[in-house]
Structure formats: structure tokens, C-alpha cells
Amino acid sequence: MSNSAKELARLITENPELLVVPMVDSDIVDDDCCGRYRGSFGKCSVGEYAVYRERVYFDKEDFEEAYYDYNCDELCEKFNYNPRVMNCPKGKYSAEKIAANEENAKELNNYLRRISDKVFKKAIIVNIDMPENE
């Protein structure tokens, strides 16, 4: 049994309540054929992940950025946030408008954190890599 398989067995024994989630390397299935593909156990660890729009995220900031990018118009309207205020030349907006927009940005970021906290799941993450040489 490989070290990776032993580590997986240990993690499962220590965390029987967690789902085991295999993450397949894109190099393994890079064609349009139907069938099964061989891989090898890579690194495994207890971690968190989220799936959004058919993509897997392991980093909450990456998820929050993707969620914002996909929903920016609705979120900016909901939180009365204007991203252009932050990058405009001095004098274009009043200090009050800039301060209000900064507060709205904080509220928006807090909202995005709550979303990511809600959708990220703890699991045993198992990387499935290219097959080892036989």
C-alpha cells in the first residue's frame, strides 16, 4: 500500500463523519472519449471545498471573488456599492460619498464571507493524479 493510501486510510479512521472527495487532475481526462481512466492517489488531507458554477474552490477568497464577479451587478445594487468610486480621480466624489461607499463595500464583503462560510464543506480531499510508473 502506498504512503498516500495509508494516509487516506488513517484520515478516514480518524474522521469517519467526513465525506471523501476525490479531486481528479485535469491531465487524466483531457479528451472527449467515454470510459474510465486510471490515476494514482496523490496527497490527501482534511480541508474545505466549495463547488460553484461547476468549478471547485479550496480558497474562500477565490470563491468570494468568483461569486462577486458573476453576480456583481445584483450585489452592487443590493449593497449600493459603486466600484468606480474607489478608482476615480480626487474631487470627483465627495468625502461623504466615498466614506458611504467604503461602508457599503464592507457590508458587501461581510455578505460574501457569510456566503462562503455557508457553502464551504469540510471533507477528506484526495487528489487523484497521473498514474505512477509501473
Order of alpha helices (4+ residues) and beta strands (2+ residues): alpha-beta-beta-beta-alpha-alpha-alpha-beta
